[in-house]
Amino acid sequence: MPLTGLEAGNIGLSEILKHVTIRLTSRRFNPMKLPLIFSITYFLISTPAFAERRMILMGGGGEPRSRSSSGFDDTLTSLDGYLQNNKWNQTVVSFNGGHSQTENIIKTKFPGAASKSSFTPNNYLAIIKNYEKQLKNNELKPGDQLLIMIDSHGAMASGTDATHQIAVGAVNEKGNMTTLRDGTTVSLDILKNISDLAREKGVKLGILDFSCHSGSSLSLANENTCVISSSGPNHFGYTGFSPNFISNMKPGRSLEDVFLESRKTIHDHSFPMISTPEGESINNDFYPKITPYLYYFDEKTDEDKMVDYILQSNTSYGICQRDVHFTDLLRQIDSLKAVSSWNTNQSLPEIVNIKNLLAQYKQKQDNYFKMLRSWGTDKFDRREEFNAIVMSGKYKAEFSGKYSWKELVEGDFDTIIKNVTDARNTADNPRSKADFQASIDMHSKARAKQTEILAQYPNLRDYKKKLRDQLKISNETYSLARQIAADERKLYDKMYSNLKAQKNQKNACKDFVL
């Protein structure tokens, strides 16, 4: 009978060699098969016996309470199917909270889970601390595997996060999907301790962050920790990536293999990332430049990134930098032709097609910049200063303010003046009354300048809404970005293969084999 991995772990080296000797003498000797037999023997000897494998699934947060299901149910179903056919020593599920259909999936599936709970801040902290304790107490040993899978709504990283925030629990209604400011969140920064402990203990750690803006989580990677994200730090993730990834989790495949296979077949507007040397090279050099061309206009204001991108880039410096980045992006794409592993006689339709799409999309974005500047937004950097002085007996009250034209156009000076006037009228101190009056006079001057600017540039009134209206009328950004994303997947695969041929370095994602 052939040896299984489990049986190989139960016998010694001499018994393995004895078994191989029996196999050699019981059949007609064929020297051509000798290297294969000895390579199998080496695999059995070098593979750690009884490697512990533990998995954590967390997430499902940020979905409206009014729904019975969540957008993450497919992940639950897919992972349960995977675990039915692939043995892990311990599985912990902390998911959702507040959706009957989702809760029922958790209740009826994952029969072998060590624990199942709702995803709350307290449960999240308790689970992470428990696994930190396991690592410190050497319950997980060198060569053991710990896989942390996160599938929840995720916020774009703020200046205080090394990673980013993810949603926990249900919300009343979906709010801003970039900031998640309307719900409860927890930071993935807490996983840094587990990552450091895994490196210290020689444990293989995989972190799969399937949330939006999850590219920020790659900061958790090290030589023992593989991090995979379903999107770049600037982009939303989409529900198709996680079940697709799980369906590709086959025995013998590394996390790197699964990532590359999964990335090829999902053509949404995200930019999945991996923490290998090859992946990081692409993340650092290619991703920032293609980022603007994966944005698209969404009529749901809280889910739109296109308007903010155009407004934030609509400065002389921003437009100049964008042109430089675009030129560099085309240069990077063209450089693929020169790679020796490519046949330069091929037509390379991916390169021709994506360059045409990028040029087409950039031209449309340029038109929006020109339109905004024709409205007067190129004057937004101009600054104005206003001063007011009020005398009350011997007391001199002064109030001053500095504003850019952008601040003047967007300012609600009527409300400010009304509130300060109410405060002045209720003040019983002459000095306070004088201070309030000085503020009223200064803000009145700012309001007068606002009126003057809007009379000269009437389109600056509600210019953001006007831009949204124009983007809605054109209705082309979604399909263009989608086509670019589809071709980007093909280019990424080529770039990764080329870099791997050059680097082919040992990395945690290659070493984490399912």
C-alpha positions in Angstrom: 0.0 0.0 0.0 1.3 3.5 -0.8 2.2 5.7 2.2 0.0 8.6 3.1 1.3 11.7 4.7 -0.3 10.7 8.0 1.3 7.2 7.9 4.6 8.7 7.1 4.4 10.8 10.3 3.9 7.7 12.3 7.0 5.8 11.2 10.6 6.5 11.4 13.2 7.1 8.6 14.4 3.5 8.7 10.8 2.2 8.2 10.3 4.6 5.2 13.5 3.4 3.6 12.6 -0.2 4.3 9.2 0.3 2.6 10.9 1.9 -0.4 13.3 -1.1 -0.6 10.4 -3.5 -0.6 8.8 -1.5 -3.4 12.1 -1.7 -5.4 12.6 -5.4 -5.0 9.0 -6.5 -5.5 8.8 -5.2 -9.1 11.0 -5.4 -12.1 13.8 -2.9 -11.5 13.7 0.2 -13.7 16.5 2.7 -13.0 14.5 5.5 -14.7 12.1 5.4 -11.9 14.7 5.7 -9.1 14.9 9.5 -9.0 11.1 9.7 -8.7 10.9 7.3 -5.9 13.7 9.0 -4.0 12.1 12.4 -4.6 8.9 11.1 -3.0 10.9 9.7 -0.1 12.6 13.1 0.4 9.2 14.8 0.4 7.9 12.5 3.1 11.0 13.0 5.2 11.1 16.8 4.8 7.4 17.5 5.3 6.6 18.2 9.0 4.5 15.5 10.5 1.2 16.4 12.1 1.4 20.1 11.2 -1.3 21.9 13.1 -3.7 24.0 11.0 -6.0 26.5 12.5 -8.4 29.0 10.8 -10.3 32.1 11.9 -13.2 33.6 9.9 -14.4 37.1 11.0 -16.6 39.7 9.4 -19.9 40.4 7.9 -20.2 43.8 9.5 -21.7 47.0 8.2 -24.9 45.6 6.6 -28.3 47.3 7.2 -30.4 45.8 9.9 -33.5 46.0 7.7 -32.2 43.0 5.6 -32.5 39.4 6.5 -29.3 38.4 4.7 -25.9 40.1 4.1 -23.7 40.5 1.1 -21.2 38.0 2.6 -23.4 34.9 2.7 -21.7 33.4 -0.3 -18.4 33.5 1.6 -19.9 31.5 4.4 -21.4 28.9 2.1 -18.2 28.6 0.1 -16.0 28.2 3.2 -18.3 25.6 4.8 -18.1 23.6 1.6 -14.3 23.9 1.6 -14.1 22.7 5.2 -16.3 19.7 4.6 -13.7 18.4 2.3 -10.5 19.8 3.9 -9.6 19.0 7.5 -8.4 21.8 9.7 -7.6 21.1 13.3 -9.5 24.1 14.7 -11.9 26.6 13.1 -13.3 29.7 14.8 -16.2 31.7 13.2 -17.1 35.2 14.4 -19.4 36.6 11.8 -22.2 39.1 11.3 -24.8 39.9 13.9 -28.3 41.0 13.2 -29.4 39.2 10.0 -31.5 36.1 10.4 -30.6 34.4 7.1 -26.9 34.9 7.7 -27.1 33.8 11.4 -28.9 30.7 10.2 -26.1 29.8 7.8 -23.6 30.1 10.7 -25.9 28.0 13.0 -26.5 25.2 10.5 -23.1 25.0 8.9 -19.5 24.8 10.2 -20.4 21.7 12.4 -16.8 21.2 13.4 -16.1 24.8 14.5 -14.5 25.2 17.9 -16.7 28.3 18.5 -19.3 30.4 16.6 -20.2 33.9 17.6 -21.5 37.2 16.3 -18.8 39.7 15.1 -18.6 42.3 17.8 -15.7 44.5 19.1 -15.5 42.4 22.3 -15.5 39.1 20.4 -13.0 40.3 17.9 -10.6 41.4 20.7 -11.1 38.1 22.6 -10.4 35.9 19.6 -7.2 37.8 18.7 -5.9 37.8 22.3 -6.7 34.0 22.6 -4.5 33.3 19.5 -1.8 35.5 20.8 -1.8 33.4 23.9 -1.7 30.2 21.9 1.4 31.5 20.1 3.1 32.6 23.3 2.4 29.3 24.9 3.8 27.3 22.0 0.5 25.6 21.2 1.4 26.5 17.6 4.9 25.3 16.8 7.3 26.0 13.9 5.8 24.8 10.6 2.2 25.0 11.9 -0.3 27.2 10.0 -2.8 29.8 11.1 -5.1 31.3 8.5 -7.1 34.5 9.4 -9.9 35.3 6.9 -11.7 38.6 7.1 -14.7 39.5 5.0 -16.5 42.7 6.0 -17.0 46.2 4.9 -13.7 48.1 5.1 -12.8 51.8 5.4 -10.1 53.6 3.5 -7.0 54.0 5.8 -6.8 57.2 7.8 -3.6 58.8 8.9 -3.7 57.1 12.3 -4.0 53.5 10.9 -1.1 51.3 9.9 -3.8 49.1 8.3 -7.4 50.1 8.2 -10.8 49.8 9.9 -13.4 47.2 9.2 -17.1 47.2 10.1 -18.6 45.1 13.0 -22.2 44.4 13.6 -25.2 45.8 11.7 -26.0 49.4 10.9 -29.2 51.3 10.5 -28.5 52.2 6.9 -25.4 52.1 4.8 -23.5 55.3 5.1 -20.3 56.5 3.5 -18.6 53.3 2.2 -15.2 55.0 2.1 -15.1 56.1 5.7 -17.7 53.9 7.4 -18.2 56.8 9.7 -21.9 55.9 10.3 -21.1 52.5 11.9 -19.0 50.7 14.5 -15.5 49.7 13.3 -12.4 48.0 14.7 -8.8 48.3 13.4 -6.8 45.5 11.9 -3.7 47.0 13.5 -4.3 44.6 16.4 -3.1 41.8 14.1 0.4 43.2 14.1 1.1 41.3 17.4 0.0 38.0 15.9 2.2 38.7 12.8 5.2 39.4 15.0 4.6 36.4 17.2 4.2 34.1 14.2 7.6 35.3 12.9 9.2 34.7 16.3 7.7 31.2 16.7 8.2 30.1 13.1 4.5 29.7 12.5 3.1 30.2 9.0 0.5 32.9 9.1 -1.9 33.8 6.3 -4.1 36.9 6.5 -6.8 37.1 3.8 -8.5 40.5 3.9 -11.4 40.5 1.6 -12.8 43.9 2.7 -12.9 47.1 0.7 -9.7 49.2 0.8 -7.9 46.1 2.1 -4.6 46.8 0.3 -3.6 48.7 3.4 -3.4 45.4 5.4 -0.2 44.4 3.5 1.7 46.3 6.1 1.2 43.2 8.3 3.3 41.0 6.1 6.8 39.6 7.1 8.9 36.6 6.3 6.4 34.3 8.0 3.2 36.2 7.3 1.5 36.2 3.9 -1.1 38.9 3.4 -3.6 38.9 0.5 -6.2 41.6 -0.2 -9.2 41.7 -2.5 -8.6 45.4 -3.4 -6.1 48.2 -3.4 -6.0 50.7 -0.5 -7.9 53.3 -2.7 -10.6 51.0 -4.0 -13.7 49.1 -3.0 -13.6 45.3 -2.9 -16.4 43.2 -4.4 -18.3 40.2 -3.1 -17.2 37.9 -5.9 -13.5 37.7 -4.9 -13.8 35.8 -1.6 -16.0 32.8 -2.8 -13.8 32.6 -5.9 -10.7 32.5 -3.8 -12.1 29.8 -1.5 -13.2 27.7 -4.5 -9.5 27.8 -5.7 -8.2 26.6 -2.3 -7.1 23.1 -3.3 -4.7 20.8 -1.3 -1.1 21.2 -2.4 -1.7 24.8 -3.7 0.1 27.7 -2.0 -1.7 30.9 -1.1 0.3 32.5 -3.9 -1.0 30.0 -6.4 -4.6 30.5 -5.2 -4.2 34.3 -5.4 -2.9 34.3 -8.9 -5.6 32.0 -10.2 -8.4 33.9 -8.5 -7.1 37.3 -9.6 -7.3 36.3 -13.3 -10.9 35.4 -13.3 -12.4 38.4 -11.4 -12.7 41.6 -13.6 -14.3 44.1 -11.3 -12.9 47.6 -10.5 -10.7 46.5 -7.6 -7.0 45.8 -7.6 -6.3 42.6 -5.5 -2.8 42.6 -3.9 -0.4 40.1 -2.4 2.6 40.6 -0.2 5.2 38.7 -2.2 8.3 40.5 -3.6 6.8 40.4 -7.0 3.4 41.6 -5.8 4.9 44.4 -3.8 6.9 45.6 -6.7 3.7 46.0 -8.8 1.8 47.5 -5.9 4.4 50.2 -5.4 5.1 51.1 -9.0 2.1 50.2 -11.1 -0.9 50.5 -8.8 -0.6 54.3 -8.0 -0.6 55.2 -11.6 -3.5 53.1 -12.8 -5.6 54.0 -9.7 -7.5 57.0 -11.4 -8.6 54.8 -14.3 -10.3 52.2 -12.1 -12.6 54.9 -10.6 -16.1 55.3 -11.9 -19.1 57.5 -11.2 -21.7 56.1 -8.9 -25.1 57.9 -8.5 -25.0 56.8 -4.8 -23.1 59.7 -3.4 -21.7 57.7 -0.5 -20.3 55.0 -2.8 -18.8 57.4 -5.4 -15.1 58.1 -5.7 -15.0 59.7 -9.1 -16.2 63.2 -8.1 -13.8 63.4 -5.1 -10.9 62.3 -7.3 -11.6 65.0 -10.0 -12.1 67.7 -7.4 -9.0 66.8 -5.4 -6.8 66.6 -8.6 -8.2 69.8 -10.0 -5.2 72.0 -9.2 -2.3 73.1 -11.4 0.0 70.7 -9.5 -2.5 67.9 -9.5 -3.1 68.0 -13.2 0.6 68.2 -13.9 1.3 65.2 -11.7 -1.5 63.3 -13.3 0.1 63.9 -16.8 3.5 62.7 -15.5 2.0 59.6 -14.0 0.1 58.8 -17.1 3.2 59.1 -19.3 5.0 56.8 -16.8 2.1 54.3 -16.8 2.3 54.0 -20.6 6.0 53.6 -20.4 5.6 50.7 -17.9 3.1 49.0 -20.2 5.3 49.5 -23.2 8.3 48.0 -21.3 6.5 44.7 -21.2 7.3 44.3 -24.9 11.0 44.4 -24.2 11.0 41.6 -21.7 12.9 38.6 -23.1 10.3 36.1 -22.0 7.8 37.6 -24.4 7.7 36.9 -28.1 8.1 40.4 -29.6 6.6 39.3 -32.8 3.2 38.8 -31.1 0.6 41.5 -31.6 0.1 41.7 -27.8 -3.6 42.8 -28.0 -3.7 43.4 -24.2 -1.2 46.2 -24.4 -2.7 47.8 -27.5 -6.2 47.6 -26.1 -5.4 48.9 -22.6 -3.4 51.8 -23.9 -6.3 52.8 -26.1 -8.7 52.5 -23.2 -6.5 54.5 -20.9 -6.1 57.3 -23.5 -9.8 57.4 -24.1 -10.6 57.5 -20.3 -7.9 60.2 -19.7 -9.4 62.4 -22.4 -12.8 62.2 -20.8 -11.3 63.1 -17.4 -9.4 65.9 -19.0 -12.7 67.3 -20.4 -14.1 67.3 -16.8 -11.1 69.2 -15.6 -11.4 71.8 -18.4 -15.1 72.2 -17.7 -14.5 72.8 -14.0 -11.7 75.3 -14.8 -14.0 77.1 -17.2 -16.4 77.6 -14.3 -13.7 79.3 -12.3 -12.3 76.5 -10.1 -8.8 77.4 -11.2 -9.2 80.5 -9.0 -9.9 78.4 -5.9 -6.3 78.9 -4.5 -6.7 82.7 -4.4 -6.8 84.0 -0.8 -8.7 86.9 0.8 -8.3 88.5 4.2 -11.0 90.3 6.1 -10.8 92.5 9.2 -13.3 94.2 11.4 -12.9 96.6 14.4 -15.6 97.6 16.8 -15.1 100.2 19.6 -17.1 99.8 22.8 -16.1 102.6 25.2 -12.4 102.1 25.7 -12.5 98.5 24.6 -11.4 97.7 21.0 -12.8 94.5 19.6 -11.0 93.0 16.5 -11.9 90.0 14.4 -10.1 88.8 11.3 -10.3 85.8 8.9 -8.4 84.4 5.9 -10.2 82.4 3.3 -9.4 80.8 0.0 -11.9 81.3 -2.8 -12.9 77.7 -2.5 -13.7 78.3 1.2 -15.6 81.5 0.3 -17.7 79.7 -2.4 -18.5 76.8 -0.1 -19.0 78.8 3.1 -22.5 79.2 4.8 -22.0 82.7 6.0 -25.7 83.4 6.5 -25.9 80.7 9.2 -22.7 81.9 10.8 -23.9 85.5 11.0 -27.3 84.4 12.3 -25.8 82.3 15.1 -23.4 85.0 16.1 -26.1 87.6 16.0 -28.3 85.5 18.4 -25.3 85.2 20.7 -24.7 89.0 20.7 -28.4 89.6 21.4 -28.3 87.4 24.5 -25.0 88.6 25.8 -25.1 90.8 28.9 -21.5 92.0 28.8 -20.7 95.0 26.6 -17.3 93.6 25.9 -18.8 90.3 24.7 -21.3 92.2 22.6 -18.4 94.1 20.9 -16.6 90.9 20.2 -19.6 89.3 18.7 -20.3 92.4 16.6 -16.7 92.4 15.2 -17.3 88.7 14.2 -20.5 89.7 12.5 -18.9 92.5 10.6 -16.0 90.3 9.4 -18.2 87.5 8.2 -20.5 90.1 6.5 -17.4 91.2 4.5 -16.7 87.6 3.6 -20.3 87.1 2.5 -20.1 90.2 0.3 -17.0 88.8 -1.4 -18.8 85.4 -1.8 -21.6 87.3 -3.6 -19.2 89.1 -5.8 -17.4 85.8 -6.8 -20.6 84.0 -7.6 -21.8 86.9 -9.7 -18.6 86.7 -11.8 -18.6 82.9 -11.9 -22.2 81.7 -11.5 -21.3 78.0 -12.2 -19.4 77.9 -8.9 -22.7 77.9 -7.1 -23.4 74.1 -6.4 -20.4 73.2 -8.7 -20.2 69.7 -7.1 -23.8 69.0 -8.0 -23.3 70.3 -11.5 -20.2 68.0 -11.9 -22.2 65.0 -10.7 -25.0 65.9 -13.2 -22.5 66.0 -16.0 -21.0 62.6 -15.0 -24.4 61.1 -14.8 -25.3 62.4 -18.3 -22.2 60.9 -19.9 -22.7 57.6 -18.1 -19.5 56.1 -19.6 -17.0 55.9 -16.7 -18.3 52.6 -15.3 -17.9 50.6 -18.5 -14.5 52.2 -19.4 -13.1 51.4 -16.0 -14.5 47.9 -16.2 -12.8 47.3 -19.5 -9.5 48.7 -18.2 -9.8 46.4 -15.1 -10.3 43.3 -17.4 -7.1 44.1 -19.4 -5.2 45.1 -16.2 -5.7 41.5 -15.0 -4.0 40.1 -18.1 -1.1 42.6 -17.8 -0.7 41.9 -14.0 -0.4 38.2 -14.8 2.4 38.9 -17.3 4.2 41.4 -15.1 4.0 39.0 -12.1 5.4 36.1 -14.2 8.2 38.3 -15.6 9.2 39.5 -12.1 9.0 36.0 -10.7 11.5 34.8 -13.4 13.8 37.5 -12.2 13.3 37.3 -8.4 11.8 33.8 -7.6 12.5 34.6 -3.9 11.4 32.6 -1.0 8.3 34.2 0.5 5.5 33.5 3.0 2.8 33.2 0.4 4.7 30.5 -1.5 5.5 28.6 1.7 1.9 28.5 3.0 0.7 25.4 1.2 -2.9 24.2 1.8 
